[in-house]
């Protein structure tokens, strides 16, 4: 079934659409990545510079409130509400991109990498920060070398804040000696365990510690953004995975270590297995992973080559559909299948955006940009098909289409629009037997046929 | 109550090898197929709370009597004073609301405990091992069921409601072939009879969706029948969907769990997150401890007389470094603390052997040295609650475990 357009759209894209008209196959998927990025221009999110200035403004307001300035309480409250509204607007922009994309492979890849490099606004200081991180560190580098993406990730303030690198100080650095401050291992550990080598790789606690020392100096100033602070950096040689990095503290030394880790065979295997697990099957075909890993290694980690290798392998096109759409992808696919215009989503009131999109995501188990832990959302189908979560999918399918569309399609047509030849016979029959259009559309969107990919 | 005996010596290594082959499943272990445990429903209640992110046991139950302790924690000990528990230990001030339980003997701790997991200090492997209950310090891919589920696999008279996973975190500790329920306080499913029938047919070919949808419909019906005004979620489009921006508050989870435990449920499991305190631990721990405290107090209040029959075990994947790090926090460690609460436990006590905090006594000169396997406490609790044979506990539920001497956890 290689190059089957239905599989291409459902498994690798954002889902079938009555509007797009794009015929999806492996070449079209890769062509979408090569084409200029129309979606980010049409549906932007708040850039990190504004995220930082917004945080500084809220901080100033809070200070005013602490000093009992007149009207400050109301101003803090209004600012908080505006900040929350902008955060939801970021979610809506992302969903609009998925709904409007010709196929949506780029959107799927961005979501994959945003989960691989999980970043959460855990302190509450930087709302909208994770979306900015995804657009700035990941999206421009989706087809670049992994080393390039890794450099962008490790120097993005949201990652530095999330994994506590912003406060890690070399104990023997100038600043460390003066203040008594010291190391924080968090980023050093997750960089090897989650971002690159994988937990099964032969690194040790000593490597974690050495990498943490090497990463000191990576810093953030909300007024200016990323900054490398040489006087925070631990002096002296550091040996990570058997290779020694020496010389005066410089960002280039950190880049050199990241570049080395990025092309290690453990990293190649870890990333290719993860990509195949995300796109193809919870337990992907070993030969597929091997094929991708070979492309990774041969190209020095060129991600575009890795995706091409995945699409080039017959196992990537095998049926049945084994994966379950994550809740976010499920909502995008549902709105896309209905042919909802992107504008409809941004025209919804903030209240309705919460009620129809943000709240349901939480009930389905995937609160927006709130992964509980740095390893991100799980992949396994059964993690998402728990009764309480499936109930939320069914409720959404039954209720929300009618709330965003005045005229629901005839279920007998919609079953083909939404699923083409991926609709099973039981679903085709059920679609025709539903009591109302609303129930018919709901059953199609709630079906396992539509929830799988 | 019938118990089985496992005769014949079986070396630990041999067993571990065998267990990897059979996936540690009771059902798949031929000599255990006739196991009969105390038939469900039992009267005793067990609540297992997984504290995700690695709780700093050395901060929560502070070894203030250890001469090395204070020097390791220059900033962490500068807040409110800790509350004395014993000559050696004092409780974190943010758990002060639990002191009446300690005094009443309804709260206790086991210190210097860990799973067999060592060295890599990954949260995610650590949690997988904690929930799988396996005996090696690497995850065993062949073990796909949690230890609570393996316990239930041999019990006759189970219904889905006997064991309940609450909330939306995946509770691997309860996952496996034995039936169990999973629901959240704000979940709801309202369908017309025809839609219900049609969806049933549509899901038939997909066992995962079929089972989950059947359970969702049954549970939603039950919750609605019990308390139509309380059932949350998306009640059509008229009602607001949910509080966006976060999970349900854990006290709601505890209240929901208590509600179930007062009925047919005997085992409840859920998570409390937010223990990964690398940075600014005093503030970060305050939030997590408030949740933990609130959870336990909610359980006690809502369970009413059933609290007397209840054992709560709160376990975490590992402890944190003995020394605070350079950023007012702690990094991933090894030995830590397990909390136990409930009217059924013998509280007012810190269980375990204290290894000391001298540099030489630390594990890898870094972490509190574990002196007991945290699984042994869970095993003794299950033995006391359900009459499980130690052979079953040590070989099937917690493969490779040596339960050691009875610590006398339960009244």
Interface residues (C-beta under 8 A of the other chain):
Chain A: X84 X163 X164 X167 X168 X169 X171 X176 X181 X182 X183 X184 X185 X186 X189 X193 X199 X204 X205 X208 X354 X355 X356 X358 X359 X360 X362 X363 X365 X367 X370 X372 X373 X374 X375 X378 X381 X382 X383 X385 X386 X387 X388 X389 X390 X391 X392 X394 X395 X396 X398 X399 X400 X402 X403 X424 X426 X427 X429 X430 X433 X434 X435 X439 X442 X443 X446 X447 X448 X449 X451 X452
Chain B: X52 X53 X119 X120 X121 X122 X123 X124 X125 X165 X168 X169 X170 X175 X181 X182 X183 X184 X186 X187 X188 X189 X190 X191 X192 X194 X195 X198 X199 X201 X202 X203 X204 X205 X206 X208 X209 X212 X213 X215 X216 X219 X220 X233 X234 X236 X237 X240 X241 X242 X243 X244 X245 X246 X247 X273 X276 X278 X279 X325 X326 X327 X328 X329 X331 X332 X364 X366
